[in-house]
């Protein structure tokens, strides 16, 4: 047997053995070890501090939120990356329907790579927002995240080229009633959004959001084939009701928008990222 083949087999076995399954539940406790449904942790961020490449996080029934409204705040902030051979998966436990309810800047924010989000719901606070109050906030010098909350935000903005998120999948998710954008990807590559329901988003934000948006796509490499795939989603009633602060009038509010895809951003290869809708 060749040395390279033996190394690959040993590496694969080691990756399989080391992968763990973590459990989060609305009835869990962060003092638990999170290794079984009976010893689930309570908060999503607790699980984010535990995961390693190849791990799976199973999320049980419950409402998940927090009170953080600071810059970059999210109920779940995913910064740890998987690898090409060991993706990290966050998914609803079979038969369960967990719901994330953000009050800060995002429900889920991802800056790591090789990450899968599967079967989660992010429901915003549109039902409690008064349009006049949101319009007033849109004119203030400092934005209130209450009127600008994104559902799921894949964020590569401000990062070095070798630190930007890539190889990201979101599937079977529900993202609705978020004051900001629904599913948003900025400066990312190898991004798939499929079989999701995305509705009633972007109504109150000051930044001209949409239901599903990619902005300033960044090319991780120049490999042929589609890098951005958005398919089989149900997308409805996403719109803007507050003027975009940059131009002072309504803008965007699209269902699906591939925004600024054909110009150099100064942080990656010049080849545009291939996309498929």
N, C-alpha and C positions, 0 to 999 in steps of 0.2 A: 504494500500500500504506500502510495506516495506521501511524503511528509506533509505537503499542502493539503491533501485530502484528509489525512488524520487530524490535522489542526482544525479544519473546518468542522469535522464531526465533533471533536472535543469542544469546540467553541459553541456549536449548536446545543449540545447536551448541557453545557454549563449555563447557557442563556435560559434554556427551558427549566432547568432545576431551580435557578435563582429567581425566576419570575414569581411574583406573589399576587394574591387577590386580596384587596382591601375592601372593607364594608363600611358604608355610611348609612345612617338611619335617622329618621325624625324622632325616634325614641332612644337613640344612642347616647353615649357619654364619652367625652373626650379623654376621660381617664382610662377608657378601655384600650385594648391593643389593636382593635379594628380588624382582626384576622378571621373572624367568623361573623355570621349574621347576629348571633347572640351577644357578641362583644364588639358591636359596631361603634364607631365614633359618631359624634353628633354633627360636627361642622365639616363642610367640604374642604375648607382650608387646612384643617388638621390632616386630612388624607393627602392633600397636595404636598405637605411637608414630609410624608412617608414614602411616596411612590419613587420607584426607580425604573429605568428602561425595562420594557417587557411586562410591566405590572398592569393589572386591570383593577379599576375601582368600580364596585357595584353599589349603586345608590338606591336606597329603599324609599318607601313612601314617606312623605313629610314635606313641610314648608321650610325652605332654606333661605335665610336672609342675614343681614347684619346691619348695623347702624352707621358704618363707616361711609362718610361722604367726602373724604379727603381726595386730593389729586391722585388719579389712578386707582381709585377704590373700586372693588368688585367683590361680590359674594364669594367667587372662586377666582383666584389669580394663579394661572398656570404658567410657571416660569421654567420648570424642569423639562428637558427634552428627552424623548426616546432616541432610538437609533434606527438606522435603516433595517436592521435585523430584529429590532425589539421595540416596537411602537408602544406607547402608553395609551390605554383606552379608558375613557370615562363613560359609563353607560348605566342606564336604568337597570335595576335588578329585575330579572324576568317576572312579569306579572305586576310590576310596581310602576307608579306614575309620580315620581318626585317632581316638585315644582320649586323653581328658584324665583324669588321675588326681590329684585334689587331696589335700592334707594340711592345708591351712589352713582358712579359713572358707568358701571357695567354690571350685568349679571355674571357673565363669565368673560374673563380677559385672558388671552393666550399670547404669550411671547415665546413659547418653546416650540420645537419642531417634532415631527413624527408623533403627532397626537390625533386621536380619534375621539369625537364627542358623539354619543349615540343614544337617542331616545330620551333626551332631557327636555323639560319645558321651562322656558323663561317668560314670565308674565310681569309686565310693568305696571305702572301706576296711572295710566291714562284716565281711568274712571274717576280718579279723585282730583284731576287737574282742571282748573278753570282757565279757559283760553285767554281771557283778558290778563290774568296774572302771568301767564307764560309770555305774552306779548310784551308786558312791562319788563319782565326779567330779561328778555332779549335785547333790551336797550341799555341795560346796566353794564358797567365796565367789567364786573366780575360775574361769570355765569354760575348759576346754581345747578348742580347735577340733577336735582329733582326734576328739572325741565329738559334734561339732556341725556337721560340714561339710555345707553345702548344695551341691546339684548346680549349678543355674543360678539365679542370684539377681538379679532386677530390682529395684533399690533406689531409692526416692524418699524414704525416711525422712530427716527432718532437713533437707530441702532447701526452698528458697523455692518458691512456686507456679510461678513461671516457669522453674524449674530442674528440676522433677520429670520423670522419664522418661515418654514417651508415643510412640505409634505404634511398637509393638514386635511382632515376629513370631518365633516359634520353631516350626520344623517339621522333621519327619523325624529327630528326635533321639532318642537313647537315654540315659536318665538312671536309673541304678540303683545300689543298694548304698551310697548316701550316708547317713552317720550322721545327718545333718540332713535338711531338706526336699529334695524332688526338684527341682521347678520352682516357684519362689517369686516372687511379685510383691507388693511393698508400696508403697502410695501411687503407683500408676501409672495410666495410661489408654490406651485404644486398644491393647489387648493381645490377641494371638491365639496360642493353643497348638493345634497341629493335627498329626495323624499321627505322634505321638511314642509311645515305649514308656517307661513310668515304673514302676519296680518296686523293691521291697525298700528303700525309703527311710524315714527318720525313726525308725528303731528305737532309736537310742541318744542322741538329743539331749534336752536338759533343757527345751526350749522348746515342746513340744507341736506338732511339725510334721506334715506330710502329704505325699502324693505330688505333687499340684498344688494350690497355694494362692494365692489373692489375699487381701490384707488391707488394709483402709482404702482402698478404691478412691477415687481422686481424679479429679474431673471436669475434664479439660482444656478442654472446652467443653460447651455444652448442645445440640449437634447431635443430631437424631433418629437412631434406628437403634441397633444394638448396638455398644457400645464394647469389651466383653470377650467374646471368642469362644473357647470351649474345645470342640474337636470332633474326632471320629475318632481318639481316642487309646486305646491299650491301657494300662490302669492296674491293677496288681495287687500284693498283698502289702505294701502300705505300712501301717505300724502304729507305735505307740509302746510301748516296753518300760521306759522310764525316766520317773519322775514329773515332771510339769511343775512347775518350781521355784516358780511363782507360787501354786499351789494344793496342792502336795504330793501329788498323785495323778495317775494316767494321764489324759490328755486328747488330743483330736484323733486323729491317726493315720488320717485319712480318705484315701480315694483321691483325690477332688477336693473341695475346700472353698472356698467363697466366704465369706470370714470378715469380719465387721463391714462391711457394705455400706450400712447405712441410717441412719447417724448422722453429724452434723457433726464434722469433725476440725479445723476452725478454719483450714484452709489452702487451701480451694478453694470452688467454688460448692456450694450446698446440694443441687442436683439429683442424685439417685443416678445412678450410671453404669449404663446398660442393659447386660445381659449375656445371653449365649446359651450353653447347654451342648449 
